[in-house]
Amino acid sequence: MNRLTLALDTPDLERAWWRDWAERQAGFERVAVTALFASMVSFALLDRVAFAHTWRELFVLRAWMLLAMLPAIPAFFGTRDTLARWGQPALLWLAMVVFGSLWPIQRTIAFQATPDQLVLTVPAVMIGLLALFGASGLRFALAAPVGVCTVLGFGVILWTTPSSTPVLLILAGGGAISGLLVGSVVAWSREAHARMDFVRRRELDRERRRSEALLRNLVPEVLARRLEAGPGPHLDRVEATVVFATVVGYDAERWSPLDAVALLDRVVAAIDGRAVAAGVERIKTVGATVLLVAGVPTPMDDHLERAAKLALQLLRVVDRIARTEPDLDLRLRVGLQTGVLVGGVVGRNRYAYDVWGDVVNTASRLDSHGEAGRIQVTAATAQRLAATGFTVAPRGEIDIKGKGRMATAWLEGA
């Protein structure tokens, strides 16, 4: 931030500041401009009483001021964007009209005033300066030149006024300069603190959004909102479909660590893209095995169909990647099972979404006891898939570790 003009470091940040200023100041600026017009009308009425001999000349000057101020009105009574873009030019125009008109008004009054009456112009000028710096909303870099010109003009008027005295010049000059200095310091400090607070708020907001994005990468978005509301455990017991997909033909020992991880990243990134499109959550990746679940944390009636279609897509995706690696027989082995499970986040320090239940263990065994390039399901799941139009082929009973003999089938198409 520029220490003199208080301009922020980049044009985008400066524009954002003025949009924020417009949001905060719109109501106040409208009241202030209305009060300014009302005060000009009031002064015009008071001139008739206080300055009987010159009120006509003063009335013409004040009428000119009001007419000159009218073009600035749309900036304050339009949209927030209008105020952000044109608010400061409009405020500068009002300040130039008001304080520029004070010179002929002061001169008209001064040439017919007594020394005692001239003294009364000092607090009027000081109040005007404090209003310029403290209440107008005009930025310091624009208000300061207007204030300096006002004080210089006031000094010239008093110097050339016949009824002025040295004592009056000293008092008036000191008062006007004091008003200028105090107003400048107040305006600079207030705007500097407001701008620094704005920058801090933007940084905090940026960090909050970054933290939220990181949290949503760690856990599903629905659960992220629940975690933001308070600590867990956040657990759901629902019917869902679990997919275990293992990349086979991927031998990390034949590759350098960087090349092996790069290849795995290509496969997992492709799986992620299809999973997001299908509304299926990738829970985790362990080695070359990816765990996906449809139906948690957002329940869905068609979780089985979504998971089955995704599994078929993933076979084709990995086949396409394999064609780019002719030295590898890269294929995907998939196990798919549907049933009731528990999904959620446990712990307080490091959040990770996971799922538990027999359906998870069964899907894992179907994967590990399956064949490369095929999707294995239980007989019960196969019946449900066949009822919804999928093509399945019985495999028969096989021995599955921890499960014994189990009838399974192959999912072959949609």
LUMZA-854776 format. One record per residue (C-alpha): x, y negated, z negated; residue in one letter. Coordinates in pm, whole numbers, plus 50000, padded with zeros to 5 digits. Last residue first. Example, Ala and Ser with C-alpha at 12.3 -4.5 7.8 and 13.67 -1.06 7.14 Angstrom:
<sites>
       u       v       w   residuo
   51367   50106   49286         s
   51230   50450   49220         a
</sites>
This chain:
<sites>
       u       v       w   residuo
   47464   55223   51946         a
   47747   55470   51989         g
   47946   55766   51865         e
   47898   55789   51489         l
   48043   56128   51401         w
   47875   56357   51146         a
   47929   56500   50799         t
   47805   56786   50582         a
   48004   56803   50258         m
   48188   57087   50084         r
   48373   56971   49776         g
   48359   56607   49670         k
   48695   56540   49497         g
   48886   56614   49816         k
   48649   56673   50105         i
   48607   57022   50246         d
   48413   57011   50571         i
   48059   57094   50671         e
   47941   57031   51025         g
   48054   56765   51270         r
   47710   56656   51382         p
   47700   56398   51664         a
   47547   56053   51619         v
   47406   55802   51867         t
   47244   55500   51706         f
   46876   55416   51764         g
   46749   55322   51417         t
   46641   55673   51317         a
   46979   55808   51431         a
   47150   55575   51185         l
   46934   55692   50898         r
   46996   56056   50982         q
   47371   55992   51011         a
   47375   55835   50664         t
   47230   56156   50519         a
   47475   56371   50718         a
   47769   56172   50586         t
   47960   55939   50818         v
   48282   55964   51022         q
   48385   55704   51280         i
   48633   55815   51545         r
   48954   55690   51711         g
   49180   55881   51478         a
   49004   56166   51297         e
   48839   56177   50957         g
   48939   56321   50620         h
   49102   55994   50497         s
   48812   55787   50630         d
   48536   56010   50492         l
   48725   56014   50162         r
   48727   55633   50145         s
   48358   55617   50233         a
   48284   55865   49952         t
   48483   55666   49696         n
   48299   55347   49785         v
   47958   55516   49776         v
   48047   55659   49435         d
   48071   55311   49291         g
   48282   54999   49273         w
   48330   54685   49484         v
   48589   54408   49464         d
   48621   54029   49475         y
   48950   53890   49351         a
   48994   53600   49110         y
   49321   53559   48927         r
   49292   53406   48581         n
   48955   53501   48436         r
   48890   53869   48502         g
   48615   54051   48690         v
   48460   53951   49021         v
   48168   54125   49187         g
   48022   54429   49357         g
   47841   54728   49212         v
   47728   55003   49450         l
   47414   55170   49579         v
   47432   55359   49907         g
   47576   55362   50260         t
   47887   55537   50389         q
   48131   55474   50672         l
   48477   55625   50727         g
   48690   55491   51011         v
   49014   55592   51183         r
   49156   55326   51415         l
   49412   55380   51690         r
   49767   55281   51781         l
   49964   55541   51979         d
   50262   55307   51987         l
   50529   55252   52251         d
   50274   55096   52489         p
   50201   54806   52246         e
   49972   54571   52443         t
   49733   54859   52517         r
   49714   54922   52141         a
   49563   54577   52087         i
   49278   54664   52324         r
   49225   54998   52150         d
   49219   54817   51813         v
   48935   54597   51933         v
   48742   54888   52083         r
   48745   55085   51758         l
   48657   54765   51571         l
   48343   54715   51781         q
   48210   55059   51683         l
   48273   54982   51315         a
   48097   54645   51350         l
   47788   54808   51500         k
   47777   55055   51213         a
   47827   54787   50947         a
   47552   54568   51089         r
   47310   54859   51123         e
   47374   54972   50765         l
   47342   54618   50622         h
   47006   54559   50792         d
   46808   54464   50480         d
   47062   54209   50358         m
   47191   54122   50011         p
   47453   53844   49997         t
   47737   53960   49772         p
   47719   54216   49918         v
   47517   54381   50195         g
   47790   54481   50441         a
   48124   54592   50297         v
   48474   54606   50447         l
   48788   54782   50320         l
   49095   54772   50548         v
   49362   55040   50541         t
   49716   54988   50678         a
   49864   54913   50337         g
   49575   54811   50117         v
   49362   54538   50277         t
   49080   54381   50078         k
   48710   54295   50063         i
   48638   54209   50425         r
   48281   54089   50407         e
   48030   54160   50686         v
   47817   53887   50845         g
   47873   54033   51192         a
   48059   53728   51324         a
   48272   53719   51008         v
   48355   54088   51047         a
   48450   54051   51415         r
   48697   53771   51338         g
   48834   53946   51033         d
   48901   54266   51229         i
   49100   54067   51486         a
   49298   53902   51207         a
   49355   54245   51049         v
   49497   54387   51372         v
   49721   54092   51448         r
   49839   54079   51085         d
   49930   54446   51099         l
   50152   54374   51399         l
   50320   54082   51222         a
   50366   54294   50908         v
   50552   54559   51104         a
   50760   54304   51294         d
   50867   54127   50972         l
   50948   54453   50790         p
   51158   54580   51083         s
   50982   54862   51263         w
   51006   55239   51267         r
   50943   55256   50890         e
   50613   55067   50932         a
   50462   55357   51120         d
   50130   55246   51271         y
   49994   55540   51469         g
   49690   55515   51246         v
   49518   55192   51140         v
   49274   55280   50864         t
   48916   55153   50847         a
   48705   55204   50532         f
   48349   55078   50577         v
   48101   55047   50291         v
   47728   54991   50337         t
   47517   54822   50073         a
   47242   54886   49819         e
   47276   54645   49529         v
   47419   54609   49181         r
   47565   54259   49145         d
   47841   54140   48913         l
   47964   53794   48814         h
   48179   53840   48504         p
   48232   53562   48505         g
   48335   53202   48441         p
   48110   52903   48522         g
   47939   52702   48795         a
   48244   52713   49022         e
   48236   53091   48996         l
   47876   53096   49120         r
   47966   52880   49419         r
   48259   53111   49497         a
   48022   53410   49479         l
   47815   53284   49769         v
   48132   53188   49957         e
   48285   53536   49936         p
   48606   53559   49727         v
   48970   53475   49789         l
   48923   53267   50102         n
   48634   53086   49940         r
   48856   53006   49642         l
   49120   52860   49874         l
   48858   52645   50048         a
   48727   52527   49711         e
   49078   52444   49595         s
   49145   52251   49916         r
   48814   52067   49882         r
   48900   51974   49523         r
   49251   51868   49624         e
   49109   51642   49896         r
   48854   51499   49650         d
   49129   51430   49399         l
   49339   51263   49668         e
   49040   51059   49785         r
   48964   50954   49426         r
   49327   50854   49373         r
   49323   50645   49692         v
   49000   50473   49583         f
   49142   50406   49236         d
   49447   50250   49399         m
   49219   50032   49612         r
   49008   49921   49316         a
   49318   49850   49107         h
   49470   49637   49382         a
   49139   49458   49446         e
   49092   49366   49080         r
   49453   49264   49029         s
   49465   49047   49343         w
   49130   48880   49270         a
   49212   48811   48905         v
   49559   48676   48990         v
   49422   48458   49269         s
   49136   48324   49056         g
   49370   48233   48773         v
   49610   48059   49012         l
   49342   47872   49209         l
   49146   47770   48898         g
   49468   47647   48739         s
   49552   47454   49057         i
   49208   47290   49052         a
   49229   47205   48684         g
   49583   47067   48709         g
   49493   46857   49012         g
   49181   46722   48844         a
   49359   46638   48520         l
   49663   46486   48693         i
   49453   46296   48947         l
   49220   46173   48673         l
   49514   46044   48472         v
   49655   45869   48779         p
   49316   45701   48846         t
   49052   45752   49116         s
   48795   45480   49179         s
   48926   45405   49530         p
   48920   45770   49645         t
   49221   45849   49869         t
   49406   46064   49617         w
   49084   46233   49502         l
   48998   46339   49859         i
   49355   46456   49931         v
   49358   46667   49613         g
   49025   46831   49700         f
   49157   46914   50047         g
   49469   47073   49901         l
   49263   47275   49652         v
   49026   47396   49923         t
   49311   47484   50161         c
   49475   47695   49889         v
   49147   47872   49808         g
   49074   47953   50174         v
   49430   48087   50215         p
   49386   48309   49904         a
   49040   48443   49995         a
   49155   48620   50311         l
   49441   48828   50166         a
   49245   48867   49840         f
   48950   49041   50002         r
   48618   48857   50001         l
   48374   49016   49756         g
   48231   48674   49673         s
   48225   48713   49297         a
   48577   48677   49160         g
   48797   48499   49410         f
   48547   48269   49579         l
   48330   48241   49269         a
   48637   48147   49064         l
   48725   47889   49325         l
   48374   47741   49328         g
   48366   47728   48948         i
   48697   47542   48954         m
   48567   47299   49218         v
   48254   47226   49014         a
   48463   47198   48698         p
   48667   46923   48868         v
   48375   46740   49031         t
   48249   46626   48691         l
   48561   46413   48643         v
   48453   46209   48946         l
   48138   46103   48761         q
   48341   45954   48478         d
   48570   45779   48730         p
   48259   45624   48893         t
   48115   45771   49206         a
   48027   45602   49536         q
   48339   45698   49734         f
   48353   46035   49558         a
   48009   46155   49668         i
   48069   46115   50040         t
   48424   46253   50001         r
   48302   46552   49806         q
   48040   46628   50071         i
   48291   46576   50354         p
   48537   46814   50184         w
   48281   47058   50049         l
   48180   47149   50402         s
   48506   47339   50455         g
   48448   47519   50126         f
   48103   47641   50228         v
   48166   47698   50598         v
   48508   47859   50549         m
   48375   48080   50269         a
   48075   48185   50478         l
   48301   48271   50774         w
   48534   48470   50552         l
   48236   48660   50410         l
   48116   48739   50763         a
   48463   48854   50872         p
   48476   49072   50556         q
   48135   49229   50603         g
   48168   49298   50977         w
   48297   49656   50994         r
   48198   49795   50654         a
   47876   49590   50651         l
   47775   49722   50992         t
   47856   50077   50886         d
   47640   50034   50575         r
   47351   49926   50796         t
   47216   49573   50839         g
   47130   49311   50575         f
   47482   49194   50497         f
   47628   49170   50848         a
   47301   49028   50983         p
   47337   48716   50759         i
   47669   48584   50892         a
   47514   48395   51183         p
   47298   48195   50935         l
   47585   48024   50750         m
   47624   47746   51005         a
   47256   47657   50972         l
   47283   47639   50595         l
   47598   47429   50610         m
   47445   47190   50865         w
   47149   47143   50633         a
   47391   47068   50351         r
   47569   46803   50556         l
   47244   46643   50673         v
   47110   46639   50316         f
   47432   46477   50193         l
   47397   46193   50444         e
   47035   46146   50337         r
   47122   46169   49967         w
   47368   45879   49992         t
   47202   45600   49792         h
   46997   45822   49560         a
   47288   46039   49453         f
   47171   46232   49146         a
   46799   46256   49223         v
   46796   46326   49596         r
   47119   46525   49559         d
   46936   46764   49325         l
   46711   46886   49606         l
   47004   46957   49838         a
   47184   47124   49551         f
   46890   47360   49505         s
   46885   47451   49877         v
   47258   47529   49867         m
   47205   47733   49548         s
   46932   47943   49714         a
   47155   48016   50012         f
   47435   48128   49782         l
   47195   48336   49570         a
   47078   48522   49882         t
   47441   48584   49978         v
   47519   48716   49628         a
   47212   48941   49617         v
   47298   49092   49955         r
   47661   49131   49852         e
   47563   49313   49533         f
   47341   49563   49712         g
   47600   49650   49976         a
   47897   49658   49737         q
   47948   50026   49659         r
   47867   50181   49997         e
   48032   49891   50183         a
   48348   49928   49977         w
   48361   50301   50057         d
   48334   50224   50427         r
   48599   49956   50378         w
   48834   50204   50214         w
   48778   50461   50489         a
   48878   50199   50745         r
   49199   50131   50550         e
   49273   50503   50525         l
   49229   50542   50900         d
   49450   50237   50966         p
   49729   50389   50754         t
   49924   50269   50448         d
   49658   50064   50274         l
   49646   49684   50301         a
   49703   49517   49963         l
   49805   49191   50142         t
   50101   49130   49909         l
   50197   49471   49768         r
   50132   49655   50095         n
   50000   50000   50000         m
</sites>
